[in-house]
Amino acid sequence: QRQMCIRDRPRTDLLSLVPKTTSDGRSFALHAAVPELHSLFHSGQAAIMANVGTLVYPTTRAQWQTNSVPLPRQLFSHSDQQVQWQNSVPDRPSTTGWGGRLADLVNAFNTNNEISMSISLAGKNYFQVGSKVSQYAVGTGGAVALSGSTATSGTEFVRFQTQKALFAQSQTALFDAAFAGISHSAINDAELLNAVLSGSPTIATTFPNTTAGNQLRMAARLIAAAPTLGLKRQVFFVQLGGWDTHASQLVNATPTTGTHANLLAQVSQAVNAFQNATAELGASEQVTLFTSSDFGRTYRSNGDGSDHGWGNHQFVVGGAVKGTEIYGKMPVLTIGGPDDTTQGRWIPTTSVDEYAATLATWFGVSAADLPLVLPNIGRFAKPNLGFL
């Protein structure tokens, strides 16, 4: 749900980008609130993916105006577009997400599946829903456990041990057996994961005490614990809301304060800490962080902020990233121009499928298997965008 915006600022407030190559001669910059991402970009550890969004087929402005190609369902709805970003099937309902389908394919690389390779730090999501691999929700303090799970004596200890014994018993009714089995597994998984986390090396990197910082800190701890858990492949999901800035986008409008700037700063600081932590663990080359959002914001102001857009820019960060570069095609930033629907709602020039396919290929999915992860990938020209 992260958005990027650099409008409504004097050029002197912006952080200029100097990519290795430029495709169209224009100059671009980042918001003043993201100096860490700016540094990661120029140190070669981050790249920008330009104007990505949900597409059923490649779409031009003329096709949009004449409605001559199918479009994503409920195009400017937050909830629908979040789901479509996460399942990458915008033209029909889907019961799985592309992260879940990815996990189904590569889970064989793992030598132990007692703890799922798909771990969410932000609760249930569509992205990690698979047919075989189930997502496992973990809190920022560790696995969620029943009350009394850490007690060694007393009433809580007796109650917890009794619950465990009840769940371990055989059940004749199907519902009872399923409930008991899931509960028993959840207890065992929580005990195992928390024990492994407590025994894993302490990460020296300091993370900001924010929503994004705490989620990414736990992701880093889980990466450190991966060898003990027998996991060679992991997929993590973190989330930060609050970007729907229809009004008051620039409250206390100094370069680095206000609703939008505060959220950008939180992302920038947390991502930088995470990248430092993976380097500390010697895993930077094996970990890639990428951002996604339901859609960008309109180029035209509504007076106080911005409205629902379509295409948006994303960051990819990690040791394997071919950084200091802007990939894809930046839109022509003209109201009513060749890339505009209306109000500066940019038609995506890169599909979520192409973005996801590049990540999936790096993760170990073969070209032949890409359609299993991304059913619509054959409709688009670039299944590998080159940023990894």
C-alpha positions as CSV (number, residue, x, y, z in Angstrom):
1,Q,0.0,0.0,0.0
2,R,3.0,2.3,-0.3
3,Q,2.7,5.3,-2.6
4,M,5.4,7.6,-4.0
5,C,4.8,11.2,-4.8
6,I,7.2,14.1,-5.5
7,R,4.7,16.8,-6.7
8,D,4.0,20.1,-5.2
9,R,7.6,20.7,-4.0
10,P,10.3,23.2,-5.1
11,R,13.0,21.3,-7.0
12,T,15.4,22.3,-4.2
13,D,13.4,20.2,-1.7
14,L,13.8,17.0,-3.8
15,L,16.5,14.3,-3.9
16,S,17.8,14.1,-7.4
17,L,18.1,10.7,-9.0
18,V,21.1,10.0,-11.3
19,P,20.5,6.6,-12.9
20,K,23.2,4.8,-14.8
21,T,21.3,5.3,-18.0
22,T,18.3,7.5,-19.0
23,S,15.8,6.5,-21.6
24,D,14.1,9.8,-22.4
25,G,16.3,12.7,-21.2
26,R,14.0,13.8,-18.3
27,S,15.2,14.4,-14.8
28,F,13.6,12.6,-11.8
29,A,13.9,12.9,-8.1
30,L,12.6,11.5,-4.8
31,H,10.6,13.1,-1.9
32,A,12.8,14.8,0.7
33,A,11.6,12.3,3.3
34,V,13.4,9.3,1.8
35,P,17.1,10.0,2.0
36,E,17.8,6.3,3.0
37,L,16.1,5.0,-0.2
38,H,17.9,7.7,-2.2
39,S,21.2,6.4,-0.8
40,L,20.4,2.8,-1.4
41,F,19.5,3.7,-5.0
42,H,22.9,5.4,-5.7
43,S,24.9,2.7,-3.9
44,G,23.5,0.1,-6.3
45,Q,21.3,-1.7,-3.8
46,A,18.0,-0.4,-5.1
47,A,16.2,0.2,-8.4
48,I,12.9,1.8,-9.3
49,M,10.3,0.1,-11.4
50,A,8.3,2.7,-13.2
51,N,4.6,2.9,-13.7
52,V,3.5,-0.6,-12.7
53,G,-0.2,-1.6,-12.4
54,T,-2.9,-4.2,-12.9
55,L,-3.5,-4.9,-16.5
56,V,-5.5,-7.6,-18.3
57,Y,-3.8,-6.9,-21.6
58,P,-1.3,-4.2,-22.6
59,T,-3.5,-1.0,-22.9
60,T,-3.1,2.2,-24.7
61,R,-5.1,5.5,-24.2
62,A,-7.0,4.9,-27.4
63,Q,-8.0,1.4,-26.2
64,W,-9.0,2.8,-22.8
65,Q,-11.2,5.5,-24.5
66,T,-12.9,3.0,-26.8
67,N,-13.1,0.3,-24.2
68,S,-11.6,-2.1,-26.8
69,V,-9.6,-4.2,-24.4
70,P,-10.7,-5.8,-21.1
71,L,-9.8,-3.8,-18.1
72,P,-9.2,-4.9,-14.5
73,R,-12.4,-5.3,-12.5
74,Q,-13.4,-2.4,-10.1
75,L,-10.4,-0.5,-11.3
76,F,-10.2,2.3,-8.9
77,S,-11.4,0.4,-5.8
78,H,-8.8,0.1,-3.0
79,S,-9.9,-3.3,-1.8
80,D,-10.3,-4.8,-5.3
81,Q,-7.0,-3.5,-6.6
82,Q,-5.2,-4.8,-3.5
83,V,-6.5,-8.2,-4.1
84,Q,-5.6,-8.1,-7.8
85,W,-2.1,-6.9,-7.1
86,Q,-1.8,-9.9,-4.7
87,N,-3.3,-12.5,-7.0
88,S,-2.2,-11.0,-10.4
89,V,-5.4,-12.3,-12.1
90,P,-7.4,-9.0,-12.6
91,D,-9.9,-10.4,-15.1
92,R,-11.5,-13.2,-13.0
93,P,-11.8,-14.4,-9.4
94,S,-8.9,-16.4,-8.1
95,T,-8.7,-18.5,-4.9
96,T,-4.9,-18.2,-4.6
97,G,-2.3,-15.4,-4.7
98,W,0.8,-15.3,-6.8
99,G,3.1,-15.5,-3.8
100,G,1.2,-18.6,-2.7
101,R,1.5,-20.2,-6.2
102,L,5.2,-19.3,-6.1
103,A,5.6,-21.1,-2.8
104,D,3.7,-24.2,-4.0
105,L,6.3,-24.5,-6.8
106,V,9.6,-23.9,-4.9
107,N,8.7,-25.4,-1.5
108,A,10.6,-28.6,-2.5
109,F,13.8,-26.6,-2.1
110,N,13.2,-26.6,1.7
111,T,14.3,-29.6,3.8
112,N,11.8,-29.1,6.6
113,N,8.2,-27.8,6.3
114,E,7.2,-27.8,9.9
115,I,7.2,-24.0,9.8
116,S,5.7,-22.6,6.6
117,M,7.9,-20.9,4.1
118,S,5.2,-18.3,3.7
119,I,5.2,-16.0,6.7
120,S,3.0,-12.9,7.2
121,L,3.9,-10.2,9.6
122,A,0.6,-8.4,8.9
123,G,-2.1,-11.0,9.3
124,K,-3.9,-12.9,6.6
125,N,-3.5,-11.8,3.0
126,Y,-4.4,-12.9,-0.5
127,F,-0.8,-12.8,-1.7
128,Q,0.4,-15.9,0.2
129,V,-2.7,-18.1,-0.3
130,G,-1.5,-21.3,-2.0
131,S,-3.0,-24.6,-2.9
132,K,-0.4,-26.6,-0.9
133,V,1.6,-24.1,1.2
134,S,-0.4,-22.4,3.9
135,Q,0.6,-18.9,5.1
136,Y,1.7,-18.6,8.8
137,A,0.9,-15.4,10.6
138,V,3.6,-14.3,13.1
139,G,3.5,-11.2,15.4
140,T,6.3,-8.7,15.6
141,G,7.3,-10.3,18.9
142,G,7.3,-13.9,17.6
143,A,4.8,-16.6,17.1
144,V,1.4,-16.1,18.7
145,A,1.0,-18.6,21.5
146,L,-1.8,-19.5,23.9
147,S,-1.9,-18.0,27.4
148,G,0.3,-19.9,29.8
149,S,2.5,-21.4,27.1
150,T,5.6,-20.0,28.8
151,A,4.5,-20.9,32.4
152,T,6.5,-23.5,34.3
153,S,4.1,-24.0,37.2
154,G,0.9,-22.8,38.7
155,T,-2.7,-22.6,37.3
156,E,-1.7,-21.3,33.9
157,F,0.8,-24.1,33.4
158,V,-1.8,-26.7,34.3
159,R,-4.5,-25.1,32.1
160,F,-2.1,-24.9,29.1
161,Q,-0.9,-28.5,29.4
162,T,-4.5,-29.7,29.7
163,Q,-5.4,-27.9,26.5
164,K,-2.5,-29.5,24.7
165,A,-3.6,-32.9,25.9
166,L,-7.2,-32.3,24.8
167,F,-6.1,-31.3,21.3
168,A,-3.8,-34.3,21.0
169,Q,-6.6,-36.8,21.7
170,S,-8.3,-38.7,18.8
171,Q,-11.7,-37.3,17.7
172,T,-14.5,-39.1,15.9
173,A,-16.3,-36.1,14.4
174,L,-14.7,-34.6,11.4
175,F,-15.1,-31.0,12.6
176,D,-13.7,-31.8,16.0
177,A,-10.8,-33.7,14.5
178,A,-10.0,-30.8,12.2
179,F,-10.2,-28.2,14.9
180,A,-8.1,-30.3,17.3
181,G,-5.5,-31.1,14.6
182,I,-5.1,-27.4,13.6
183,S,-4.9,-26.2,17.2
184,H,-2.4,-28.9,18.2
185,S,-0.2,-28.0,15.2
186,A,-0.5,-24.3,16.0
187,I,0.7,-24.9,19.5
188,N,3.6,-27.0,18.4
189,D,4.6,-24.6,15.7
190,A,4.5,-21.6,18.1
191,E,6.7,-23.5,20.6
192,L,9.2,-24.5,18.0
193,L,9.4,-21.1,16.3
194,N,9.7,-19.2,19.5
195,A,12.4,-21.6,20.8
196,V,14.4,-21.2,17.5
197,L,14.0,-17.4,17.6
198,S,15.2,-17.2,21.2
199,G,18.3,-19.3,20.3
200,S,19.2,-17.4,17.1
201,P,22.0,-14.8,17.0
202,T,21.0,-11.3,18.0
203,I,20.8,-8.8,15.1
204,A,22.9,-5.8,15.9
205,T,21.3,-3.5,13.3
206,T,18.9,-1.0,14.9
207,F,15.4,-0.9,13.5
208,P,13.0,2.1,14.0
209,N,10.2,1.4,16.5
210,T,7.5,1.8,13.8
211,T,4.9,-0.4,12.2
212,A,7.1,-1.0,9.2
213,G,10.3,-1.2,11.3
214,N,9.0,-3.8,13.7
215,Q,7.6,-6.0,10.9
216,L,10.8,-6.0,9.0
217,R,12.8,-6.5,12.1
218,M,10.9,-9.8,12.7
219,A,11.4,-10.7,9.0
220,A,15.1,-10.3,9.5
221,R,15.1,-12.5,12.6
222,L,13.2,-15.2,10.7
223,I,15.8,-15.0,7.9
224,A,18.5,-15.5,10.6
225,A,16.6,-18.5,11.9
226,A,16.0,-20.1,8.5
227,P,19.0,-22.5,8.5
228,T,17.8,-24.0,11.9
229,L,14.3,-24.3,10.5
230,G,15.5,-26.0,7.3
231,L,14.2,-23.3,5.1
232,K,16.1,-22.3,1.9
233,R,13.2,-20.4,0.4
234,Q,10.9,-17.9,2.3
235,V,8.2,-15.5,1.3
236,F,7.3,-12.6,3.7
237,F,4.4,-10.2,3.7
238,V,4.5,-6.8,5.5
239,Q,2.0,-4.0,5.2
240,L,1.6,-0.3,6.0
241,G,-1.7,1.5,5.5
242,G,-2.7,5.1,5.7
243,W,-1.8,6.3,2.2
244,D,-5.3,7.2,1.0
245,T,-4.5,10.9,1.1
246,H,-7.6,12.5,-0.6
247,A,-7.1,15.5,1.6
248,S,-4.5,17.1,3.9
249,Q,-1.7,15.3,2.0
250,L,0.7,18.1,2.9
251,V,-0.3,19.0,6.4
252,N,2.4,21.1,8.1
253,A,3.8,21.4,4.6
254,T,7.6,21.4,5.2
255,P,9.7,19.1,3.1
256,T,9.7,16.3,5.6
257,T,6.6,16.6,7.7
258,G,2.9,15.8,7.0
259,T,0.9,12.7,6.5
260,H,2.5,11.6,3.3
261,A,6.0,12.6,4.3
262,N,5.8,10.7,7.6
263,L,4.7,7.5,5.9
264,L,7.4,7.8,3.3
265,A,10.0,8.4,6.0
266,Q,8.8,5.3,7.9
267,V,9.2,3.1,4.8
268,S,12.6,4.6,3.9
269,Q,14.0,4.1,7.4
270,A,12.6,0.6,7.8
271,V,13.7,-0.6,4.4
272,N,17.2,0.7,5.0
273,A,17.5,-1.1,8.4
274,F,16.3,-4.3,6.8
275,Q,18.9,-4.1,4.0
276,N,21.6,-3.4,6.6
277,A,20.4,-6.4,8.6
278,T,20.5,-8.8,5.7
279,A,24.0,-7.6,5.0
280,E,24.9,-8.2,8.6
281,L,23.6,-11.7,8.3
282,G,25.6,-12.3,5.1
283,A,22.3,-12.8,3.2
284,S,21.9,-9.7,1.2
285,E,22.5,-11.4,-2.1
286,Q,19.8,-14.0,-1.2
287,V,17.1,-11.5,-0.1
288,T,15.1,-9.2,-2.3
289,L,12.6,-6.7,-0.9
290,F,10.0,-5.3,-3.3
291,T,7.1,-2.9,-2.8
292,S,3.6,-3.0,-4.2
293,S,0.5,-0.8,-3.9
294,D,-3.0,-1.0,-5.0
295,F,-2.6,2.1,-7.2
296,G,-0.8,5.5,-7.4
297,R,-2.4,8.9,-6.9
298,T,-3.7,11.4,-9.4
299,Y,-1.3,13.9,-10.9
300,R,-4.0,16.6,-10.6
301,S,-4.6,17.9,-7.1
302,N,-8.1,17.9,-5.6
303,G,-7.2,21.0,-3.7
304,D,-5.8,19.4,-0.5
305,G,-4.4,16.1,-1.7
306,S,-4.9,13.5,-4.5
307,D,-7.4,10.9,-5.6
308,H,-7.3,7.3,-6.8
309,G,-4.8,6.7,-9.6
310,W,-3.7,3.6,-11.5
311,G,0.0,3.1,-12.5
312,N,2.5,3.6,-9.7
313,H,6.3,3.4,-9.2
314,Q,7.9,0.7,-7.0
315,F,11.2,0.1,-5.2
316,V,13.2,-3.2,-5.4
317,V,16.0,-3.5,-2.9
318,G,18.7,-6.1,-2.2
319,G,22.2,-7.3,-3.0
320,A,21.1,-9.1,-6.1
321,V,19.3,-6.0,-7.5
322,K,20.9,-4.3,-10.5
323,G,20.5,-0.9,-8.9
324,T,21.0,2.8,-9.6
325,E,18.5,2.4,-12.5
326,I,14.9,3.2,-13.4
327,Y,13.3,0.2,-15.2
328,G,10.3,0.3,-17.4
329,K,8.9,3.4,-19.0
330,M,7.9,6.6,-17.1
331,P,4.6,8.0,-18.2
332,V,4.3,11.3,-20.1
333,L,3.3,13.6,-17.2
334,T,0.6,15.5,-19.1
335,I,-3.1,15.7,-18.3
336,G,-4.8,14.3,-21.3
337,G,-1.5,13.1,-22.7
338,P,-0.8,9.7,-24.3
339,D,-0.5,7.8,-20.9
340,D,-3.4,9.5,-19.1
341,T,-7.0,8.3,-18.6
342,T,-8.3,11.4,-16.8
343,Q,-6.9,13.6,-14.0
344,G,-3.4,12.3,-14.4
345,R,-4.4,8.7,-13.8
346,W,-1.5,7.0,-15.6
347,I,-2.2,3.9,-17.6
348,P,0.4,1.3,-16.5
349,T,3.3,0.8,-19.0
350,T,4.4,-2.4,-17.1
351,S,2.0,-5.0,-15.8
352,V,2.0,-6.6,-12.3
353,D,2.5,-9.9,-14.2
354,E,5.8,-8.7,-15.7
355,Y,7.0,-7.3,-12.4
356,A,6.1,-10.5,-10.5
357,A,7.6,-12.7,-13.2
358,T,11.0,-11.1,-12.9
359,L,10.9,-11.7,-9.1
360,A,9.6,-15.3,-9.6
361,T,12.4,-16.1,-12.1
362,W,15.0,-14.9,-9.6
363,F,13.4,-17.0,-7.0
364,G,13.9,-20.2,-9.0
365,V,10.8,-20.6,-11.2
366,S,11.6,-21.8,-14.7
367,A,10.2,-20.1,-17.8
368,A,8.0,-23.1,-18.5
369,D,6.5,-22.9,-15.0
370,L,5.9,-19.1,-15.0
371,P,2.2,-19.5,-16.3
372,L,1.5,-21.6,-13.2
373,V,2.4,-18.7,-11.0
374,L,1.1,-15.9,-13.4
375,P,-1.6,-17.3,-15.6
376,N,-1.8,-14.1,-17.8
377,I,2.0,-13.7,-18.3
378,G,1.8,-14.8,-22.0
379,R,-0.2,-11.7,-22.8
380,F,2.8,-9.4,-22.1
381,A,6.1,-8.9,-23.9
382,K,8.6,-8.8,-21.0
383,P,8.5,-11.7,-18.5
384,N,11.9,-10.6,-17.3
385,L,12.4,-6.8,-16.8
386,G,16.1,-7.2,-16.0
387,F,16.3,-5.6,-12.5
388,L,17.6,-8.9,-11.0
